[in-house]
Amino acid sequence: MGISAARLTGRAMVLVTLLCALVATDANIPANAAARRLSLFVLGDSIAGGSSQGGNGPRGWPSLVARQLGLTLRLDGKGGTGYTTGGRQKGGRPYPQRVADAIAAKPDLVIVEGSRNDSGPTRTKAAAVDTLRRLRAGLPHARILVVGPIYSYPRPIGSHPIDEAVSAAARKLGMPYVSAVRRGWFTGSAHRYIGSDGVHPTNAGHAYLAQRIRPELSRLVRT
C-alpha cells in the first residue's frame, strides 16, 4: 500500500518538531540531574533530632545540610541518648545498638553527633570506638564525619572530658573529627542561638550549626 510523498513529508515534519522539542527540554536539565543523589545518615541525640527549643523536621541542621548539598537524608536523632546511654525515652537505645540501622540504610555519608548525654570519659571512649569501628566495617565505602558533643557555655571552656574521649576514639580510627567545644561554636555572642533551657539550639541555632557542619561534610564529598 503506497503512501503519498506529501503525507510522508508531513509525518517527517512532525517527528522533526518533536525531536527539536525534546532537545530543547534536555538542554535545560543539568548534566547531573539523572545521577543518583548521594545519601546522608545522621546518628545523634536531640541536638540532631530537634527539641522543644527548635530544629524539628526541615528546620533542623541535618535537613538543612542535606538540602543545601542536594543529599537525601535519613535521620536517627533521639533525645537523651549517647554512646553510653539510651536516655529516658521509651525505646531509647545507645549509639552502638543503632549502628545496624545505619548500615542497613547503606548511606554514602554518615555524621555521628554527640553526645553531651554521655558520662565517664573511659566508658564513652570505649563505646565510641565500638560504634565507629562497626560503622566502618559495615559501611566500608561511606565517608564518616564525627561531630563531638555540643555544649553551650557563655564563655569558652577550652576542652571537656567527653569531647576529648570522642575525639580520641575518632583519631584512633582515623576519622575526621569536629570539636564544637574547641571551636567555641556556642560561646560568646553565639550563645544567643541556645534556647531558654540553656541546652538546645533554637531554629536560628540549627541554621547556624548547618553553616558550620556543611563545609566539613563538603570536604568529605570532594575527597
Secondary structure, 3 states (H helix, E strand, C coil): CCCCHHHHHHHHHHHHHHHHHHHHHHHCCCCCCCCCCCEEEEEECHHHHCECCECCHHHCHHHHHHHHHCCEEEEEECCCCCCCCCCCCCCCCCHHHHHHHHHHHCCCEEEEECCCCCCCHHHHHHHHHHHHHHHHHHCCCCEEEEECCCCCCCCCCCCCHHHHHHHHHHHHCCCCEECHHHHCCCCHHHHHHECCCCCCECHHHHHHHHHHHHHHHHHHHHC
